[in-house]
Structure formats: C-alpha cells, structure tokens
Amino acid sequence: MNRGAAPLRLVGGSTPGRGRVEVQHNGVWGTVCDDYWDIKDAMVVCRQLGYNGTVRASTNAEFGQGTGTIWMDDVACTGSESSLDRCPFNGWGINNCGHSEDAGVVCQVAPVRLVGGSTTNSGRVEVQYYGEWGTVCDDYWDIKDATVVCRQLGYNGTVRASTNAEFGQGTGTIWMDNVACNGSEPSLDRCPFNGWDINNCVHSEDAGVVCQVTVTLPLSQQTQGAVPLRLVGGSTPSSGRVEVQYNGVWGTVCDDSWDIKDASVVCRQLGYIGTVRASTNAEFGQGTGTIWMDNVTCNGSETALDKCPFNGWDINNCVHINDAGVVCQEHAPVRLVGGSTPDRGRVEVQYNGVWGTVCDDYWGIKDATVVCRQLGYNGTVRASTNAEFGKGNGTIWMDNVDCSGSESSLDRCPFNGWGNENCGHSEDAGVVCQEDIDHTLLDELCGLCADVYSFLSYGYALHARDSVKMSKANVRTSISLKNMKPSSSGI
C-alpha cells in the first residue's frame, strides 16, 4: 500500500481480489457506502492493494454487510488517485447509509490451478497469464510460496511445498521463476518474482503444493435454512474437524456424546453418500475460537446438524482437545458379481447402504474403464451389456452413465440420478477388467493346452489298441492279417 494512505482490506469474498471494501481510520476498521460507487473508485482500491487490474465495482453489500462505522460516503474518484482516501468524499464518518449499501470490488488476479495430483488439494502449480496456462519454476520455492497458492485456492492451510516436478512435468511456458513470497500475499502474482516468462528453468523443475483440505459445501447446496458446516484439517475432502457457522462466525463442535448418528447427519448435510465413522479428541487438529455446540444427540434422521438436540449455542464445558470430526463416504463402492473370475462380472454399486445394478443404456468402454480403475485393475478389456453376467435384483441405481474415462469413481460420471431409470435387469451392465496376468489370454492358452492333451491322449489310445490287436494276431495265427482294421491314427 502507499505510504501514508489509509489502509484498505477486502472482506467476505470467496477468493482473493474480491470483497467488501473496508478502510481503517484512527485505528478502527469500517466500511464504504456505495452511493456513486463505480469502476473508477474500484480501480483506485485495486491499485492501492497491488492488483494488476479491476474487473468491476460491487454495490448493495454483495459480499455481506459489515458492522460498525461507515467511514466513507459519496466517494468520487477520477481513477488516477494513488489511494482511496485521496479521492473526494463527504468526510470521515459522514454518511446517510446503512450496511446494506456497503461497497465492494472485484480486482483482477492471475488465476492458479493444481494439476496432476491424486487429490484436488495437491498438484503442480499452474498460473494463467494473458489467457495462457503455464508452470512455475521451483527455484527458491518453499512453504511460504505454497501457503499463498493454497490460500488463493481457498484452502485453510498448507501441508508442504513440492519441487522437482513431483506431480509430473508441465508443458508450454514457464511463467514464473524465483518466486519469493512472504506468505501473507493474497495471490501468487502479488509475490516478488523475476517477471512474466523470465526464467532459466526447464519443466523438470516445475513447482507444486499440497494444501490442507477444508470442505464447505455452498449453503445453496446444503439443507435449505440449515446452519452451514465445513470439514477442516482432513487429508481428504471427506474427512476433518466439524465446524459450524453461527451468526457469521465459524466454530467447532464438542465431542461429548458424539457418535455415528451425529456424524451421519453431518455427512448427509454436506452431500456425501454415507458415513464411515465419527471422530473424537481433536483427531484432525484443534480448532480455535468458539465451541458452538456440545452434547449433540442426533437420532440420525435429521436433515441438518442444528436440527439435532444440543445444549444451545456456545453453551459447553469443553476445550478444543474435545473437537469432534467425521469421516464421510466419498465414493459409492462398486463390485463385480457373477463372473467366472474376480476381474469380470455384473457391475453393482452401493448407495445409502443398498447394493444395486447399473443399466446398460449408453454403457461403453469409457464407463468400464472407470469401474476397473476404481476397483484397482490396471486396464480394461471390454464393456458388457444385456446382463451377460446374469440378471441382478433389487434397485437399478444408475442409468445413462456417460463417463469421460478420466473420473476417479463411477458416481463421479454424469448419469440420470440415483434410482432414476427406465430399465429392467435384462439390461444390467458389466465389465471385463485387465489384471497384471491377462486371464483372457491365459484362458485361450489353457484351451490350446487342453486340445493338445486331448489329441495326444487320443493318439496314444489308438496306438495301444492296435498294439493289442497285433499281439492277438501273432497268437492266433489262424486269423488272417488282412481282416485287421488299420490304425486311423497314423501312428
């Protein structure tokens, strides 16, 4: 920020570079009213905060209503000012506004993404500049740089920095080199570095990160009217410390009486298909701040955690070593049934604890590839249709499955929705997967061996029969040799 300028910050945005504008005056943070707020004012804010450009101005408390003082109103920047407090405005604290009029901005940030990791929270770091994705060189790459990347991507922590193209070598331009973040920057392009496309690197030096997972399903996707939940500190998106947001503040849940029924409600609210276990004793790390809930006693059928009986908000006798957590079931399990070997059979998927089949409408090799990969096989021989491996029974869970082939599990593929189908079990889908030993080839070889064995056995039998006949001829000299049948074996 500019020396001597009133400090600014952005609050409430889902990503860096956007949010409600707050300004600090006399050591107190407050908001800015959106009267006359436009792109020129937003440009000054973004420039003061160090961003490369401005996308738009925001009004009507788009990023949430602030609290406390509204410091500025009727701001009328020309767009060239070095800081917001250099723009004309009514004067500090002089306004006729409410917080429903809080102003905001969306600044231009160079996007980043993670590529090549086995989970969404790990991978090679790629940054987009002028519409083109490229990599980052690992010279001086460390935990501070990784922290900025993880924060920019919305993660709440960083596990480690990665070097030497751990997540595979990228292609194209290496956009950044000698990145030297201090760890507090809101985005990677705000860190010191050589300059765009100035480097002495090759792709074997591509940098990466492993971020700490926090999952917060958007409120629109959680149960309507429910208090939002998120999982924090887990190694996968489906596990972590349970945190609940009340009155706009995130806090934890005490593990007193915490069990599988409580965990089931959490997992269901977050959109997972099942629950593995409840977690106690701050298994996923101790939280901070308020412990919102204690003595939660769900019966397991509730639609949201705040619908379960509990002591009341912020009524507890706990410390953060008692923070509760969950491990949710992230993928619907699949199995193969009815095949002659373990690597083939009718595909069955488990949803809500019940096994059912998959309809073969549009079923192809891409769908089969996903199933085989999910089951740990190293390849796919073919897809199977028309209940080749026998008709299943019960629910047909999936229809019109349309995998691209790259999905990590069958339930990640597009399909009609659980139980939404127009099929009969005569259309049950199946697969033949490829193991390290190709059973198909082995079967063919074994069949050939059997044919050879049968041929040799038959020839030996004919030879033995003729030998007996010859012996009888020698003994019974009265029988003419011309009456003997010749051997058909040719042996």
Secondary structure per residue as TSV (DSSP state, phi and psi in degrees):
chain	resnum	aa	ss	phi	psi
A	1	M	-	360.0	160.9
A	2	N	-	-72.5	138.8
A	3	R	T	-62.2	130.9
A	4	G	T	86.7	-7.6
A	5	A	S	-81.3	153.0
A	6	A	-	-67.3	125.6
A	7	P	-	-60.2	146.2
A	8	L	E	-121.7	157.6
A	9	R	E	-150.6	159.5
A	10	L	E	-111.2	131.2
A	11	V	E	-128.2	139.1
A	12	G	E	90.5	-1.0
A	13	G	-	-79.5	152.0
A	14	S	S	-78.2	-19.2
A	15	T	S	-139.8	162.5
A	16	P	T	-60.5	151.3
A	17	G	T	88.8	2.0
A	18	R	E	-141.9	150.9
A	19	G	E	152.5	178.6
A	20	R	E	-71.7	133.3
A	21	V	E	-80.1	125.3
A	22	E	E	-124.6	141.4
A	23	V	E	-123.7	144.0
A	24	Q	E	-103.5	124.2
A	25	H	E	-132.7	130.2
A	26	N	T	53.7	36.4
A	27	G	T	78.9	4.1
A	28	V	E	-116.9	130.7
A	29	W	E	-83.1	139.7
A	30	G	E	-150.7	178.9
A	31	T	E	-101.8	-179.6
A	32	V	E	-124.1	132.9
A	33	C	B	-77.4	147.1
A	34	D	-	-88.4	9.7
A	35	D	T	-60.3	123.4
A	36	Y	T	64.8	11.6
A	37	W	-	-71.7	126.5
A	38	D	-	-146.9	-170.9
A	39	I	H	-62.3	-30.4
A	40	K	H	-66.6	-41.9
A	41	D	H	-65.0	-42.4
A	42	A	H	-62.7	-36.7
A	43	M	H	-60.9	-40.9
A	44	V	H	-66.0	-42.4
A	45	V	H	-61.2	-49.2
A	46	C	H	-62.8	-40.3
A	47	R	H	-65.3	-43.7
A	48	Q	H	-61.3	-33.9
A	49	L	T	-84.3	-3.9
A	50	G	T	94.0	10.1
A	51	Y	-	-80.2	157.9
A	52	N	S	-79.2	-17.8
A	53	G	E	-170.8	-176.7
A	54	T	E	-129.4	133.9
A	55	V	E	-90.9	-51.9
A	56	R	E	-165.8	164.3
A	57	A	E	-91.2	154.4
A	58	S	E	-127.7	139.3
A	59	T	-	-130.5	179.9
A	60	N	T	56.5	38.4
A	61	A	T	51.5	43.9
A	62	E	T	-54.4	-34.6
A	63	F	T	-100.7	26.0
A	64	G	-	95.0	152.8
A	65	Q	-	-82.8	133.5
A	66	G	-	-79.2	-173.6
A	67	T	-	-132.1	166.5
A	68	G	S	79.7	-149.0
A	69	T	-	-74.4	141.2
A	70	I	E	-97.2	102.8
A	71	W	E	-76.0	-35.2
A	72	M	E	-129.4	143.5
A	73	D	-	-145.2	155.1
A	74	D	S	54.1	43.5
A	75	V	-	-68.9	134.4
A	76	A	-	-138.4	68.0
A	77	C	-	-70.8	152.9
A	78	T	-	-87.1	-18.9
A	79	G	S	105.2	-13.0
A	80	S	-	-101.0	-7.1
A	81	E	-	-64.2	150.9
A	82	S	S	-82.6	-18.4
A	83	S	S	-155.8	158.9
A	84	L	G	-64.4	-35.3
A	85	D	G	-73.7	-4.7
A	86	R	G	-86.7	-9.3
A	87	C	S	-82.6	151.2
A	88	P	-	-61.5	137.2
A	89	F	-	-158.7	174.5
A	90	N	S	-64.4	-28.1
A	91	G	-	124.8	156.7
A	92	W	T	-61.5	122.5
A	93	G	T	77.5	5.5
A	94	I	-	-99.2	109.5
A	95	N	-	-158.0	165.6
A	96	N	-	-127.3	45.0
A	97	C	-	-121.9	162.1
A	98	G	-	-115.6	169.5
A	99	H	G	-70.6	-9.7
A	100	S	G	-68.7	-8.8
A	101	E	G	-107.0	15.8
A	102	D	B	-61.5	134.1
A	103	A	-	-87.3	154.2
A	104	G	E	-146.0	179.9
A	105	V	E	-145.3	157.5
A	106	V	E	-123.4	111.7
A	107	C	E	-94.0	161.8
A	108	Q	E	-85.1	120.9
A	109	V	-	-122.7	138.2
A	110	A	-	-69.2	115.0
A	111	P	-	-64.1	149.9
A	112	V	E	-125.3	157.7
A	113	R	E	-148.6	161.6
A	114	L	E	-111.5	132.6
A	115	V	E	-129.6	139.3
A	116	G	E	89.6	-1.1
A	117	G	-	-82.7	158.2
A	118	S	S	-77.1	-16.4
A	119	T	S	-130.5	163.0
A	120	T	T	-68.3	-18.1
A	121	N	T	-95.6	13.2
A	122	S	E	-143.1	152.9
A	123	G	E	154.9	180.0
A	124	R	E	-73.5	134.4
A	125	V	E	-80.6	126.8
A	126	E	E	-126.2	143.1
A	127	V	E	-124.9	145.3
A	128	Q	E	-104.9	126.0
A	129	Y	E	-132.8	127.1
A	130	Y	T	50.4	41.9
A	131	G	T	80.0	-0.2
A	132	E	E	-114.5	128.5
A	133	W	E	-81.5	138.7
A	134	G	E	-149.3	178.7
A	135	T	E	-102.1	179.7
A	136	V	E	-124.1	132.6
A	137	C	B	-76.2	147.7
A	138	D	-	-88.9	10.2
A	139	D	T	-61.0	123.0
A	140	Y	T	64.6	11.7
A	141	W	-	-70.5	126.4
A	142	D	-	-147.0	-169.5
A	143	I	H	-63.3	-30.1
A	144	K	H	-66.8	-42.6
A	145	D	H	-64.9	-43.8
A	146	A	H	-61.5	-37.3
A	147	T	H	-60.9	-40.9
A	148	V	H	-65.4	-43.7
A	149	V	H	-60.3	-48.7
A	150	C	H	-62.5	-40.8
A	151	R	H	-64.7	-43.2
A	152	Q	H	-60.8	-33.6
A	153	L	T	-84.2	-1.1
A	154	G	T	95.5	4.4
A	155	Y	-	-80.7	155.2
A	156	N	S	-98.2	6.6
A	157	G	E	-171.9	174.9
A	158	T	E	-131.0	132.6
A	159	V	E	-85.8	-50.3
A	160	R	E	-167.7	162.4
A	161	A	E	-91.0	153.5
A	162	S	E	-127.7	139.3
A	163	T	-	-129.9	179.3
A	164	N	T	56.0	39.1
A	165	A	T	51.5	44.6
A	166	E	T	-55.8	-33.8
A	167	F	T	-101.3	25.9
A	168	G	-	95.0	153.1
A	169	Q	-	-82.8	134.1
A	170	G	-	-80.1	-173.1
A	171	T	-	-133.3	167.8
A	172	G	S	78.2	-149.3
A	173	T	-	-74.5	141.1
A	174	I	E	-96.6	101.4
A	175	W	E	-75.0	-35.1
A	176	M	E	-129.5	144.1
A	177	D	-	-145.2	155.1
A	178	N	S	53.3	43.2
A	179	V	-	-67.5	133.6
A	180	A	-	-137.0	66.5
A	181	C	-	-69.8	153.0
A	182	N	-	-94.8	-6.4
A	183	G	S	101.6	-11.9
A	184	S	-	-100.9	-8.2
A	185	E	-	-64.6	144.4
A	186	P	S	-78.4	-16.2
A	187	S	S	-153.5	157.9
A	188	L	G	-63.6	-35.8
A	189	D	G	-72.0	-6.1
A	190	R	G	-87.5	-8.5
A	191	C	S	-82.1	151.9
A	192	P	-	-62.4	136.8
A	193	F	-	-158.7	174.6
A	194	N	S	-60.8	-29.7
A	195	G	-	123.8	156.0
A	196	W	T	-60.5	125.8
A	197	D	T	66.8	21.9
A	198	I	-	-108.0	107.5
A	199	N	-	-158.5	165.4
A	200	N	-	-126.9	44.2
A	201	C	-	-120.6	166.5
A	202	V	-	-125.9	170.7
A	203	H	G	-71.4	-11.2
A	204	S	G	-70.4	-7.4
A	205	E	G	-106.4	15.9
A	206	D	B	-61.8	133.6
A	207	A	-	-86.8	155.6
A	208	G	E	-147.7	179.3
A	209	V	E	-146.3	159.2
A	210	V	E	-124.9	115.6
A	211	C	E	-96.4	157.7
A	212	Q	E	-86.0	128.3
A	213	V	E	-78.6	133.8
A	214	T	E	-133.4	124.2
A	215	V	E	-109.5	120.7
A	216	T	-	-126.3	104.8
A	217	L	-	-66.9	133.6
A	218	P	-	-52.9	143.5
A	219	L	T	-56.5	-32.5
A	220	S	T	-64.1	-23.5
A	221	Q	T	-98.7	-12.1
A	222	Q	S	-85.2	174.7
A	223	T	-	-57.2	130.4
A	224	Q	T	-57.5	128.5
A	225	G	T	83.5	-3.7
A	226	A	-	-80.8	153.9
A	227	V	-	-71.3	129.9
A	228	P	-	-62.0	148.6
A	229	L	E	-122.9	159.6
A	230	R	E	-150.9	160.1
A	231	L	E	-111.4	132.9
A	232	V	E	-128.5	138.4
A	233	G	E	89.1	-0.3
A	234	G	E	-81.3	158.6
A	235	S	S	-80.3	-14.7
A	236	T	S	-130.4	160.4
A	237	P	T	-62.5	-20.9
A	238	S	T	-94.6	11.1
A	239	S	E	-139.5	152.2
A	240	G	E	155.7	178.8
A	241	R	E	-72.2	133.6
A	242	V	E	-79.3	125.5
A	243	E	E	-125.2	143.1
A	244	V	E	-124.2	141.8
A	245	Q	E	-102.9	120.0
A	246	Y	E	-129.8	130.1
A	247	N	T	53.8	36.0
A	248	G	T	79.3	3.6
A	249	V	E	-117.5	130.6
A	250	W	E	-81.9	138.0
A	251	G	E	-150.4	178.2
A	252	T	E	-102.1	180.0
A	253	V	E	-124.1	132.8
A	254	C	B	-76.6	147.0
A	255	D	-	-88.1	9.3
A	256	D	T	-59.5	123.2
A	257	S	T	66.0	11.5
A	258	W	-	-73.1	126.7
A	259	D	-	-146.9	-170.7
A	260	I	H	-62.4	-30.5
A	261	K	H	-66.3	-41.4
A	262	D	H	-65.2	-43.4
A	263	A	H	-62.6	-37.6
A	264	S	H	-60.9	-40.0
A	265	V	H	-65.7	-42.6
A	266	V	H	-60.2	-50.3
A	267	C	H	-62.8	-40.1
A	268	R	H	-64.8	-42.8
A	269	Q	H	-62.1	-33.6
A	270	L	T	-85.1	-0.4
A	271	G	T	92.0	7.9
A	272	Y	-	-80.1	158.4
A	273	I	S	-87.1	-9.7
A	274	G	E	-171.4	-176.7
A	275	T	E	-129.9	132.6
A	276	V	E	-88.7	-51.5
A	277	R	E	-166.6	162.5
A	278	A	E	-90.5	153.8
A	279	S	E	-127.6	139.4
A	280	T	-	-129.6	178.7
A	281	N	T	56.6	39.2
A	282	A	T	51.7	44.4
A	283	E	T	-55.8	-34.1
A	284	F	T	-101.7	26.1
A	285	G	-	95.3	152.3
A	286	Q	-	-82.6	133.6
A	287	G	-	-78.9	-172.7
A	288	T	-	-133.5	166.4
A	289	G	S	78.8	-148.9
A	290	T	-	-73.2	140.5
A	291	I	E	-97.5	102.0
A	292	W	E	-75.1	-34.9
A	293	M	E	-129.5	144.3
A	294	D	-	-145.9	153.8
A	295	N	S	53.2	45.8
A	296	V	-	-70.9	129.8
A	297	T	-	-135.0	71.7
A	298	C	-	-71.0	152.3
A	299	N	-	-93.7	-5.1
A	300	G	S	99.6	-11.7
A	301	S	-	-100.9	-6.3
A	302	E	-	-63.8	150.4
A	303	T	S	-83.1	-17.4
A	304	A	S	-155.1	155.3
A	305	L	G	-63.1	-36.4
A	306	D	G	-74.2	-4.3
A	307	K	G	-87.6	-7.7
A	308	C	S	-83.1	152.5
A	309	P	-	-63.0	138.3
A	310	F	-	-159.5	173.9
A	311	N	S	-61.7	-29.4
A	312	G	-	123.8	156.6
A	313	W	T	-61.2	125.1
A	314	D	T	66.3	22.2
A	315	I	-	-107.9	106.3
A	316	N	-	-157.4	164.7
A	317	N	-	-125.9	43.2
A	318	C	-	-119.1	166.2
A	319	V	-	-125.6	171.9
A	320	H	G	-70.6	-10.9
A	321	I	G	-67.9	-14.5
A	322	N	G	-97.5	13.0
A	323	D	B	-61.8	133.1
A	324	A	-	-88.4	154.5
A	325	G	E	-146.1	179.8
A	326	V	E	-145.3	158.6
A	327	V	E	-123.5	113.7
A	328	C	E	-96.6	159.1
A	329	Q	E	-85.4	113.7
A	330	E	-	-85.2	-38.1
A	331	H	S	-119.7	145.7
A	332	A	-	-73.5	121.8
A	333	P	-	-62.8	148.4
A	334	V	E	-123.3	157.3
A	335	R	E	-149.3	161.2
A	336	L	E	-111.0	131.3
A	337	V	E	-129.0	140.2
A	338	G	E	88.7	-0.1
A	339	G	-	-83.1	160.6
A	340	S	S	-76.7	-18.2
A	341	T	S	-135.7	161.9
A	342	P	T	-63.2	-20.8
A	343	D	T	-90.9	13.9
A	344	R	E	-148.8	154.1
A	345	G	E	153.5	-178.9
A	346	R	E	-72.2	133.0
A	347	V	E	-79.5	127.6
A	348	E	E	-126.9	142.8
A	349	V	E	-125.8	145.1
A	350	Q	E	-104.5	125.2
A	351	Y	E	-133.8	131.5
A	352	N	T	52.4	35.9
A	353	G	T	80.7	2.2
A	354	V	E	-116.3	129.7
A	355	W	E	-81.8	139.7
A	356	G	E	-150.7	178.6
A	357	T	E	-102.2	-179.0
A	358	V	E	-125.1	131.2
A	359	C	B	-75.9	147.7
A	360	D	-	-89.2	9.3
A	361	D	T	-59.2	123.1
A	362	Y	T	63.7	12.5
A	363	W	-	-70.0	125.2
A	364	G	-	-143.6	-170.2
A	365	I	H	-64.4	-31.2
A	366	K	H	-66.7	-40.6
A	367	D	H	-65.2	-44.0
A	368	A	H	-62.4	-36.8
A	369	T	H	-60.2	-41.7
A	370	V	H	-64.9	-43.0
A	371	V	H	-61.7	-48.3
A	372	C	H	-62.8	-40.4
A	373	R	H	-64.5	-43.5
A	374	Q	H	-60.6	-32.7
A	375	L	T	-85.6	-1.9
A	376	G	T	93.9	7.3
A	377	Y	-	-80.1	156.9
A	378	N	S	-95.8	6.2
A	379	G	E	-176.2	177.1
A	380	T	E	-131.0	132.4
A	381	V	E	-87.6	-51.0
A	382	R	E	-166.6	162.1
A	383	A	E	-90.2	154.3
A	384	S	E	-127.4	139.3
A	385	T	-	-129.9	179.4
A	386	N	T	56.3	38.5
A	387	A	T	51.8	44.1
A	388	E	T	-55.0	-34.6
A	389	F	T	-101.0	25.2
A	390	G	-	96.3	153.4
A	391	K	-	-79.6	135.0
A	392	G	-	-81.4	-170.7
A	393	N	-	-142.6	168.9
A	394	G	S	80.5	-149.7
A	395	T	-	-73.1	140.1
A	396	I	E	-96.5	103.3
A	397	W	E	-76.0	-34.8
A	398	M	E	-130.2	142.7
A	399	D	-	-144.7	155.1
A	400	N	S	53.2	43.7
A	401	V	-	-66.9	134.7
A	402	D	-	-139.3	66.7
A	403	C	-	-71.3	150.9
A	404	S	-	-85.3	-18.6
A	405	G	S	103.7	-12.8
A	406	S	-	-100.4	-7.1
A	407	E	-	-64.5	150.5
A	408	S	S	-80.8	-18.4
A	409	S	S	-157.0	159.5
A	410	L	G	-63.1	-35.7
A	411	D	G	-73.1	-6.5
A	412	R	G	-87.1	-7.1
A	413	C	S	-82.2	151.1
A	414	P	-	-61.6	137.4
A	415	F	-	-159.7	175.3
A	416	N	S	-64.9	-26.0
A	417	G	-	122.5	153.5
A	418	W	T	-59.5	121.3
A	419	G	T	76.5	5.5
A	420	N	-	-97.9	98.5
A	421	E	-	-153.6	167.4
A	422	N	-	-132.2	46.0
A	423	C	-	-121.2	164.6
A	424	G	-	-117.0	167.1
A	425	H	G	-68.6	-10.7
A	426	S	G	-68.7	-9.5
A	427	E	G	-106.6	16.3
A	428	D	B	-61.1	132.9
A	429	A	-	-87.0	155.6
A	430	G	E	-147.3	179.4
A	431	V	E	-145.5	158.7
A	432	V	E	-123.3	113.4
A	433	C	E	-94.8	162.3
A	434	Q	E	-106.5	120.7
A	435	E	-	-89.6	176.7
A	436	D	S	-58.9	-36.3
A	437	I	S	-98.1	122.5
A	438	D	-	-77.1	103.2
A	439	H	H	-63.9	-30.8
A	440	T	H	-62.8	-48.1
A	441	L	H	-64.8	-39.9
A	442	L	H	-62.2	-40.9
A	443	D	H	-61.3	-41.8
A	444	E	H	-64.9	-41.3
A	445	L	H	-65.1	-42.6
A	446	C	H	-64.1	-36.2
A	447	G	H	-63.6	-40.3
A	448	L	H	-63.8	-42.2
A	449	C	H	-59.6	-40.9
A	450	A	H	-64.9	-39.7
A	451	D	H	-63.6	-43.2
A	452	V	H	-63.6	-43.5
A	453	Y	H	-60.1	-43.8
A	454	S	H	-64.5	-40.8
A	455	F	H	-62.9	-46.5
A	456	L	H	-65.2	-39.9
A	457	S	H	-63.3	-41.1
A	458	Y	H	-65.2	-43.8
A	459	G	H	-62.8	-40.8
A	460	Y	H	-63.5	-40.0
A	461	A	H	-64.0	-41.9
A	462	L	H	-63.7	-41.0
A	463	H	H	-64.1	-41.3
A	464	A	H	-65.1	-41.1
A	465	R	H	-61.9	-44.3
A	466	D	H	-68.1	-33.5
A	467	S	H	-64.1	-40.0
A	468	V	H	-64.1	-43.5
A	469	K	H	-61.2	-39.3
A	470	M	H	-64.7	-38.1
A	471	S	H	-64.3	-41.3
A	472	K	H	-65.0	-35.3
A	473	A	H	-65.5	-38.2
A	474	N	H	-66.7	-35.0
A	475	V	H	-77.6	-43.7
A	476	R	-	-96.8	80.0
A	477	T	T	-66.3	-13.4
A	478	S	T	-77.2	-13.2
A	479	I	S	-90.6	126.4
A	480	S	-	-72.0	139.2
A	481	L	G	-63.3	-27.3
A	482	K	G	-69.7	-13.7
A	483	N	G	-85.4	-7.0
A	484	M	S	-76.9	140.8
A	485	K	-	-77.0	132.2
A	486	P	-	-69.3	152.4
A	487	S	-	-67.5	131.9
A	488	S	S	-85.1	-8.1
A	489	S	S	-79.9	-22.4
A	490	G	-	75.4	4.4
A	491	I	-	-92.3	360.0
